[in-house]
């Protein structure tokens, strides 16, 4: 069954059907105004290539928490990652994480913008804050400002699944303001499962348990299992990090390449796999094409409604 993008009805553009794509495709990212300069913490924290096999040994937030706070969120690649402040139709609030794939296009987990459980359907609005940080004096810093959007999309299989199909938990926030021009954006790729196995992966986002969603935290480890539509890893995460980019560096010095969208803790890992792992829907070829469709629509002029 083909997967399509489903757009929030209030939006001013049409949903587009996914196209069949080759097994592997790459979309280049953009470093931002200062070119290839990366932060010192990126040099220290992030990992590249494949790791040595260690079986199924785990360290998660249930044991030793290996997440590290990112201090320089105004630099690459952290500034491409956004704190999300989500408001439901009834005034309910939630937090999440998103990341730029273009100047006006932010990818996140589907349940951050459409959830029968949290919102009874579509979220009402999302504030997108790239590189949000908290200083030692407890004041909040928005180094690139922020913007509020009511234009959202999700995979149709997610919206029609009543929040029960984790393989399709991917969404998008469409911005009126090209905020990504200040930060740059991630490259992303659809890679075959055999290319992903045993890769070291990086995840950074805005958890609720560390900093209350106001501080970005990072963790890394290896991929443990790759299924047809998801990737499973022993990387520490917590609520609020849903929607975070799961990226690899194919070799030392290569730019980050996002291969999945973090969405789940250990509760969504099938027991039949025999592992304890967090997981993310993969960017498979048809999802890659939907991402490009979202980018294409966000290059078109927007029209005010009402």
C-alpha positions in Angstrom: 0.0 0.0 0.0 1.4 3.4 -1.0 2.1 5.9 1.7 1.0 9.5 1.2 1.4 12.8 3.0 -1.7 14.0 4.9 -2.0 17.8 5.4 -3.8 19.6 8.2 -7.1 20.9 6.6 -6.4 24.5 7.5 -3.2 24.5 5.4 -3.2 26.2 2.1 -1.6 23.5 0.0 -2.6 20.1 -1.3 -1.2 16.7 -0.1 0.9 14.8 -2.6 1.2 11.1 -3.2 4.5 9.5 -2.6 6.6 8.3 -5.6 8.5 5.1 -5.9 12.2 5.7 -5.2 15.4 3.8 -5.7 16.8 1.8 -2.8 19.3 4.5 -1.8 19.0 8.3 -2.2 20.7 11.3 -0.5 19.6 14.9 0.0 22.4 17.3 0.8 22.3 19.5 3.8 23.4 23.1 4.3 25.9 24.2 6.9 24.4 27.7 7.3 26.0 31.2 7.2 29.4 30.2 8.6 30.1 27.3 6.3 31.6 24.1 7.7 32.6 25.5 11.1 31.4 23.1 13.8 31.2 23.5 17.5 33.9 22.0 19.8 31.2 19.9 21.5 30.3 18.4 18.1 33.9 17.4 17.6 34.0 15.7 21.1 30.5 14.2 21.3 29.5 12.9 17.8 30.6 9.5 16.5 31.2 8.3 12.9 31.4 5.0 11.0 30.5 1.6 12.3 31.2 0.2 15.8 32.6 -3.2 16.8 29.9 -5.8 17.5 29.1 -6.1 21.2 26.0 -8.3 21.0 22.9 -6.9 22.7 24.4 -5.3 25.8 22.4 -2.1 26.7 22.8 1.1 28.7 19.6 3.2 28.7 18.0 5.7 30.9 16.8 2.8 33.0 20.5 2.3 34.0 23.4 4.7 33.5 22.2 7.8 31.7 24.9 8.8 29.1 23.2 11.9 27.7 25.3 15.1 27.7 24.1 18.6 27.7 25.0 20.6 24.6 26.4 24.0 25.7 26.8 25.7 22.3 23.5 25.3 20.6 24.1 28.3 18.4 26.7 26.3 16.4 26.6 23.4 14.0 25.0 20.9 14.0 23.0 21.7 17.2 21.3 24.9 15.8 19.6 22.8 13.1 17.7 21.1 16.0 14.6 22.8 17.4 12.7 22.8 20.6 9.0 22.5 19.9 6.2 24.1 22.1 3.0 22.4 21.0 -0.5 23.6 21.8 -3.6 21.4 21.4 -7.0 22.6 20.4 -8.2 22.6 24.0 -5.2 24.6 25.2 -3.2 21.5 26.3 0.5 21.8 26.1 3.3 19.4 25.1 6.9 19.6 24.1 8.9 17.9 21.4 11.9 18.1 19.0 12.2 18.9 15.3 15.0 19.5 12.8 15.4 21.5 9.6 15.6 19.8 6.2 15.1 23.2 4.4 14.6 26.9 5.2 10.9 26.5 5.9 10.6 22.7 6.6 11.0 21.1 10.0 10.6 17.3 10.4 9.4 15.8 13.7 7.5 12.8 15.0 4.0 12.4 13.7 2.6 12.3 17.2 4.0 15.8 17.9 1.6 17.3 15.3 -1.2 14.7 15.1 -2.3 12.5 17.9 -5.7 11.2 18.9 -4.3 10.5 22.4 -2.8 13.9 23.1 -4.9 16.3 20.9 -7.9 14.4 19.6 -6.4 14.9 16.1 -4.3 17.8 14.8 -2.3 20.1 17.1 -3.5 23.7 17.0 -0.1 25.4 16.7 3.6 24.7 17.2 6.3 27.2 18.2 9.6 26.3 16.6 12.7 27.4 18.5 16.1 26.5 16.9 18.9 26.0 19.3 17.0 26.9 22.4 19.3 27.1 25.5 19.3 28.0 29.1 22.1 30.1 30.6 23.6 29.6 34.1 21.5 32.5 35.4 18.4 30.4 34.3 17.4 32.8 31.5 16.3 31.3 28.2 18.1 32.2 25.0 16.6 31.9 21.5 19.7 32.5 19.4 17.7 32.5 16.1 14.4 33.7 17.4 11.3 31.5 17.0 8.2 31.2 14.9 4.7 29.8 15.3 3.1 27.6 12.7 -0.4 26.1 12.2 0.6 24.3 9.0 1.4 20.7 9.5 1.6 17.4 7.6 1.9 13.7 8.6 2.1 10.4 6.8 -1.5 9.3 6.1 -0.8 5.8 7.6 0.0 7.5 10.9 -3.1 9.7 11.0 -5.4 6.8 10.0 -3.8 4.3 12.4 -5.2 5.7 15.7 -1.7 6.2 17.0 -0.9 2.5 16.7 1.5 2.2 13.8 5.0 3.3 15.0 6.6 2.6 11.7 4.8 5.6 10.2 5.1 8.1 13.1 6.6 11.0 11.0 5.4 14.5 10.6 6.3 18.0 9.4 5.9 21.6 10.4 5.7 24.1 7.5 7.0 27.6 8.3 6.0 30.9 6.8 9.4 32.4 7.8 12.6 30.9 6.3 14.2 30.4 9.8 16.4 27.7 8.4 18.4 30.2 6.4 19.9 31.3 9.7 20.7 27.8 10.9 21.3 25.6 7.9 19.7 22.2 7.6 20.4 18.5 7.8 21.1 16.2 4.9 19.0 13.1 4.9 19.1 9.7 3.1 17.3 6.5 2.4 19.9 3.7 2.9 19.3 0.0 2.6 19.2 -2.0 5.9 22.5 -3.7 5.3 24.2 -0.4 5.0 22.8 0.8 8.4 23.6 -2.3 10.5 26.1 -1.6 13.2 26.5 2.1 12.3 27.2 4.5 15.2 24.3 6.9 15.6 23.8 10.3 17.1 20.6 11.7 18.7 20.1 15.2 20.2 16.9 16.8 21.4 15.0 18.5 24.2 14.0 16.0 26.9 11.5 16.9 29.7 13.5 15.2 32.4 16.7 17.2 31.9 16.1 20.9 31.7 12.4 20.7 31.3 12.6 20.8 27.5 14.7 24.0 27.6 18.1 22.4 27.2 19.4 20.3 24.4 20.9 16.9 25.3 22.9 14.5 23.2 23.7 10.7 23.3 25.3 8.2 20.9 25.7 4.5 20.5 25.3 1.8 17.9 22.4 0.5 15.9 21.3 -2.9 17.1 18.7 -3.9 14.6 17.2 -2.6 11.3 13.8 -3.7 10.2 11.9 -2.9 7.0 10.7 0.5 8.4 12.5 1.1 11.7 15.9 1.3 13.3 16.6 0.2 16.8 19.5 1.5 19.0 20.8 1.6 22.5 20.9 5.4 22.7 19.5 7.2 25.8 16.4 9.3 25.2 13.4 10.6 27.2 10.0 12.2 26.5 10.4 15.5 24.7 13.0 14.1 22.4 10.4 12.6 20.1 11.1 14.0 16.6 14.8 14.3 17.1 17.1 13.5 14.1 18.9 10.1 14.2 22.0 10.8 12.2 25.2 9.1 11.1 28.6 10.3 9.9 29.6 7.7 7.2 33.2 8.5 7.8 35.3 10.9 10.0 34.8 14.4 8.8 31.7 13.7 6.7 28.6 15.9 7.4 25.7 14.5 9.4 23.3 12.4 7.5 19.9 11.8 9.0 18.5 8.3 8.4 15.5 8.1 10.9 13.2 10.2 13.1 13.4 9.3 16.8 9.9 8.5 18.2 9.9 5.7 20.7 11.3 4.2 23.9 11.7 0.6 24.8 7.9 0.0 25.1 7.6 0.1 21.3 10.3 -2.5 20.6 8.8 -5.9 19.7 9.7 -8.5 22.3 10.4 -11.0 19.5 13.6 -9.1 18.7 15.1 -10.0 22.0 16.6 -6.6 22.6 16.0 -3.6 24.8 16.2 -0.6 22.6 14.7 2.8 21.6 13.6 3.2 18.0 12.8 5.5 15.1 10.9 5.2 11.8 13.4 5.0 9.0 13.7 7.3 6.0 12.8 4.6 3.5 12.6 5.5 -0.2 8.9 6.5 -0.2 9.4 8.6 2.9 12.4 10.3 1.2 10.2 11.3 -1.6 7.6 12.7 0.8 10.3 14.8 2.4 11.2 16.1 -1.0 7.5 16.8 -1.6 7.3 18.8 1.6 10.4 20.8 0.6 9.0 21.5 -2.8 5.7 22.8 -1.4 7.5 25.0 1.1 9.4 26.8 -1.7 6.0 28.1 -3.0 4.6 31.4 -1.7 2.1 31.1 1.1 -1.4 32.7 1.1 -3.0 34.1 4.2 -6.3 32.5 5.2 -9.4 34.2 6.7 
